[in-house]
């Protein structure tokens, strides 16, 4: 996940914080009509089994492509982990599931990728022919790399006989074939980075149809054929309702001239033709289907309710009533062919249901739920996504939904467990008894010991001395600076301007791309240090807060006011144009990205400038609390503590684990040359690079001293990030008068103090 994506997620988190905080009320009153109700029952109508299917191949292999015929599907599989890859083509019967190999030759210089088939079962497949001599030349001159392969379109009979083998058109040779479909009565259509060509079904003769505007760097569209053979091309653009668009192919004119909008929240990246429906599609939670023109999709399979865990589904073929064939991604990213069969509702075993509520389903939660449900004969956990019925995908709708959840919680109608959003303020909930204190569970459980965990992370869950949640993993939000420029005293609110000027840096650009319009980043960090949420007090009418206002006033009004694009700032720290770089540190690799890439010299974790120094903040990847009204608290605890287990903690790949030994294991790994564990469990060394502007950084092993520096820093961070939208809005609204010269900083600080104190008094 990139750093900018996190910023977008945090913006939503800021909205939900206010909604939760405002949702406090007396417990056990009748829930209002607009309160979201938690249904503690499993939808038995959308449960499937999934069984992997083995193909007759030796060694390890992955399924890369499929296409569907009337009575089965063609499957293209490739071996991996060997010195040379081997392609094999199979036809799998829908009725029996048996796979029959279709010979496609055994040429070490050929590689097959991407295919389609017609109604007669003929196969059209893209063949790459490697030229060893040209490849050697291209290794000396990377500009010639594209000439090392020759691409052909090959037509095979159902028995594997070559019916034609033609080179792709010159326009298509320059680009990768993203997708291809069969056009009834005409031939095969290819999409190569937006360039569309059509190859005759009998001779393979090609003609170019559409040329994409070369000013675009990359085209994300693909070709799709519906169940009746109609061909569509997905658009990069959206319709007026922010829906994805398909353009319908007109065989008479050879153009795509009719727009068809897809249902809400369906993106035209992975559509698979069906029989019962025009298209099937999938995300990690469901398989859904729809007919063109539908406003909404129809749920086919609920993976979580079915206890199916998948990284992603990259192909879906309808094989008859209640049966689907899919390519299911494995943990290593290799596709496996699998067969899914619908389970009749009467055959679904009844279990006692516990619910875990969320406004976004983290993949880590989904995995643990599936694992728990598979291993428990008596209880089953149901994920309740409270945003799935939202008709609008915006901050206001999100806030309304979260506010309803808060009302439900305070009135005994909420879920048994709750995924907390971006470390929302839960003090008032704890005081009103909404959440269950977890200290007794830690003390009574032989499997977990508080001494095994980072104490600053455990403390982040405490309110009035009691723990109310579990935090499996986290990252640190801080400001990084050049050690040489920051000096021994670091960068503070008082010396920020002087440090900038002493290093020849314009204070307007000292915070990089940060500007007044994005100053909520500072209000949520430095600004939060002026609020005591536990006691419901604040101290904005102080010289220290005025220092913060003076710093923000120096920043440009907005991004346009900086005179640069966002990407330009990547190089500003190396070029001595910016001083402090806000960064979400989530791995040991980040140390090298910062030191070698962004700064090119030794760095210091300065933190956000405060009065006496700098402050960094714990921000959680995942945080889960238990409802004090939970019916089966012991069962809920068993689920929650699974996130704290050695097995779970040692597998955390993004963010830092909360167990100390798991963090130390990552630190030890960071001191080795980069490697990965292959499918055979063997360690394989690899090269790892990171681009920062025009600078390419090779990630190598850290020194013991560098590793310890980062570990010590992580353990030193004690403040938790609080995204309090109401407080941020008050600061932003009132501070504008100072920035525009309409009021003094002292006058603005007094108004902010009064407004925030009133808000805290009414809601804490």
Secondary structure, DSSP 8 states (H G I E B T S, - for coil): --HHHHHHHHHHHHHHHHHHHHT---TTS---TTS-----S--GGG-EEEEE---S-SS-EEEEEEEE-SSEEEEEEEE-SSSS--EEEEEEETTT--EEEE-----TTEEEEEEEE-TT--EEEEEEEE-HHHHHHHHH-GGGGGGGEEEEEEEE-TT--EEEEEE--HHHHTS---EEEEETTTEEEEEETTEEEEEETTT--EEEEE---TTSS-----EEE-TTS-EEEEEEEE-TTS-EEEEEEETTTTEEEEEEE--TT--TTS-EE-SSSSEEEE-SSEEEEE-TT-SS-EEEEETTTTT---S-EEEEEE-STTEEEEEEE-TTS-EEEEEEEE--GGGS---EEEEEEESS--HHHHHHHHHHHHH-SSEEEEEEETTTT-SS-SHHHHHHHHHHHHHHHHTT-S-SEEE-STT---HHHHHTT-B---HHHHHH-SS--GGGB-HHHHHTTEETTEE--EEEEEEEEEEEEEHHHHTTT---TTTHHHHHHHTT--GGGTTTT--GGGTHHHHHTTGGGGEETTTTEE--SSHHHHHHHHHHHHS-SSHHHHTS-GGGGGGTTTTTS---EEEEE-STHHHHIIIIIIISS-EEE--EE-SSSEE-EEEEEEEEEEBTT-S-HHHHHHHHHGGGSHHHHTT--SSEESBHHHHHHHHHHHTS--EEE-TTS-EEE---EEEETTEEEE-----HHHHHHHHHHHHH--EE----HHHHHHHHHHHHHHHTTSS-HHHHHHHHHHHHHHHHHHH-
